Amino acid sequence: MTESETAEARLKRLQMRSARRGIKEMDLILGAFARDRLAGMSEAQLADYDALLWENDQDLYQWVTGQMAPPDRYDALISAVSRHAGVR
């Protein structure tokens, strides 16, 4: 979040980036997660989620589906996304 970005604008930006990824599976998974969970996240959690959105979609998909272990930094967040999606 930049100094000039409001909390509302930040949530909208993160929701948009979540729903418009590179692959449809991640559009659906992250779009639904963002819609349902972002508003209840702390500033630290939002910062982690923002960083997560810069990761490659192929890697994200493998992390969320349990095909590959996520980096330690994202472990709790990926677990939350996976549970929300009903993947694991």
N, C-alpha and C positions, 0 to 999 in steps of 0.2 A: 504494500500500500504506500503510495506516495503521500507527501505531506498535504497536497491539495486534494487528494481523493477522499471523499466522504465514505463513511461506513456503508451507506446504501449503495453508492456507486461501486465500491469494492465487491459487495455481494453480487451485484448484477454482472460485473466483469467476470467474476469467478464462475457464476452460473452459465454465462455465455460460453466461456472457454471450456467448461465441462461438457456442454451439450454439442459443441461443434469441434470435434477432435479430428483425427485423421482416418479412423476406422469406425464403422457403424457400431460395433460392439461396445467400444469405449464411449461413444456418444450416449448410448442407452444406459450403460452402467454408471458413468460419472454424472450424466445429466440427472438421473433419478436421485443419486446420492446428494448432489448439490442442492437440488430442489427441496429435499426432505431434511437435510442436516446442517447446511452451512449457517443458517441463522442462529443456531444454538451453539456454535463453536466459539471457543475463546480466541483472543488475538493470536496467541502462539499457534493454536491449531490451524487458524486461517493462513498464517504465514507458511506453515508446513504444507498445507494443501496447495497454496499458490506455487510453492516450489515444485511440488509433485506434478503439477500441470505442465511443467517444462520438460518432463521426462518423455521419452519416446513411447508412442502408443503400443508398439509391439512388446516392449519391456513391461509396460503397465499391464497389458492383458495377461502376460505370463505370470506376473506377480499376483494379480487379482485372482486368477484361476488356480494358483498353486503349482503351476508348472515350473516355476523358478522362484527361489527365495528373494524377497525384496531386500534392498540395502537396509541395514539396521535403523537408519534414520527414519524410514517410512514404514517400518514393521507394524506399528499400532494402527496407523492410518490405513494401510492396505488391508489389514484385518477387518477394520470397520467397514471399508468399502465392500470387501468380499462378503461379509455377513449381510450387509444391506442388500446386496445383489442376490443373496441366496446361493452363492457359489460354494462356500465352505463354512 
